[in-house]
Amino acid sequence: MSQNVVEFHYTLRNKAGEVLDRSNPERPLAYLEGSGAIIEGLEESIGSLAKGDKSEVIVRPEKGYGFRDESQIDTVSRSQLPADEINVGDFFQAGADQHAPVVQVVEINGDEVTLDANHPLAGQDLFFDVEVVEKRPATPEEISHGHVHQADGCCGGGGGGCGCH
Ligand code: ZN
């Protein structure tokens, strides 16, 4: 199966119509089909659009960020956290690994801090306005790397080479 690189602009709203996120107007979001770079529900809908198409896409939690899982909420002591000052609403990376999950402080009670590792958009219906601005076949190099190469090369490395592989 051939894979495409798709570039699109989006505005994401919640059910109440509040804007949660949007693409940079100067730089659309680009993804390689099938690479898992964007949520499943969005990729399914955008996959059927052509360059220039605009569409409204509603993504349910099962094809978005999943449902909230109460077992992902945990209470730890303040000394276990990598910061001196902690406030409700702060985000932390739960571990030194750069791929460690991000947790949010939801409650502070004396020395006890309650952390929530659910994705902030878990359990929500997501309302996207999307516009496909580019759709082109992926290059063999992009397919073998599993990601999009921008005009400035792989991973922004420049010089036309790929620094990451
Ligand atoms: Zn690459």
Residues whose N, C-alpha, C, O or C-beta is under 5 A from the ligand:
A	BS01	ZN	H145 C154 C162
